[in-house]
Amino acid sequence: MKLVFKKNDAEEVTVFQSMGGQLKPFSYTAMMKALLSSDSLEPPEIAEGFSTEEADSIVSMIDQINGVIADAESEPDSQ
């Protein structure tokens, strides 16, 4: 799954999920299900209108999410 970030003329940010080429409204539940099944998010798609700092922050957030998932998978089960 890929997250798509867009900003309108009023500088409001909207996040969508790109799944199979279709944009759907963002849902935490759907994102978690996708993470559990694929183990990572694809690099985000960031539309025009975002500053370099904002775009870097978005990319960093996705990298951190993917890092947490990778770390969790490498930990031995505590049973």
HELIX and SHEET records of a PDB file:
HELIX    1   1 TYR A   28  SER A   38  1                                  11    
HELIX    2   2 THR A   52  SER A   74  1                                  23    
SHEET    1   A 4 GLN A  22  PRO A  25  0                                        
SHEET    2   A 4 VAL A  13  MET A  19 -1                                        
SHEET    3   A 4 LYS A   2  LYS A   7 -1                                        
SHEET    4   A 4 GLU A  45  ILE A  46  1                                        
END                                                                             
